[in-house]
Amino acid sequence: MMPVEDLGMEAIYEFEVEEMPVTVAVDNNGESVHTTGPAKWKEIIAKDAAAS
């Protein structure tokens, strides 16, 4: 772990990964956008379908 003064309590982690595609996406609240993103789009799609 490497502390970065500009990020306050946040930290940057360095990983060495070989032959494994990976995306780590965490928002400023520590929530995974892989969870919140699909949930938000599901809500938008349902709202649009109800309006049609």
C-alpha positions as CSV (number, residue, x, y, z in Angstrom):
1,M,0.0,0.0,0.0
2,M,1.3,3.4,-0.9
3,P,-0.2,6.5,0.9
4,V,-0.8,9.5,-1.3
5,E,-1.2,12.8,0.6
6,D,-3.7,14.3,-1.9
7,L,-6.1,11.5,-1.4
8,G,-6.4,11.9,2.3
9,M,-7.5,8.5,3.8
10,E,-7.5,6.9,0.4
11,A,-4.6,4.7,-0.7
12,I,-3.3,3.3,-3.9
13,Y,-2.6,-0.4,-4.1
14,E,-0.2,-1.9,-6.5
15,F,-0.8,-5.4,-7.8
16,E,1.3,-7.5,-10.2
17,V,-1.0,-9.6,-12.3
18,E,0.0,-11.8,-15.2
19,E,-2.3,-13.1,-17.9
20,M,-5.5,-12.1,-16.1
21,P,-7.6,-9.2,-17.3
22,V,-9.1,-7.4,-14.4
23,T,-10.9,-4.2,-13.7
24,V,-11.2,-2.7,-10.2
25,A,-13.8,0.0,-10.0
26,V,-14.6,1.5,-6.6
27,D,-16.3,4.9,-6.2
28,N,-15.4,7.5,-3.6
29,N,-17.7,5.8,-1.1
30,G,-15.9,2.5,-1.3
31,E,-18.8,1.0,-3.3
32,S,-18.1,-1.3,-6.3
33,V,-19.5,0.2,-9.5
34,H,-19.9,-3.3,-10.8
35,T,-22.7,-3.5,-8.3
36,T,-24.1,0.0,-8.2
37,G,-23.9,0.5,-12.0
38,P,-26.1,-2.4,-13.1
39,A,-28.6,-1.6,-10.3
40,K,-28.8,2.0,-11.4
41,W,-29.4,1.1,-15.0
42,K,-32.0,-1.5,-14.1
43,E,-33.8,1.3,-12.3
44,I,-33.6,3.6,-15.3
45,I,-34.7,0.9,-17.7
46,A,-37.7,0.0,-15.5
47,K,-38.7,3.7,-15.2
48,D,-38.5,4.2,-19.0
49,A,-40.5,1.0,-19.6
50,A,-43.2,2.2,-17.2
51,A,-43.4,5.5,-19.0
52,S,-43.9,3.9,-22.4
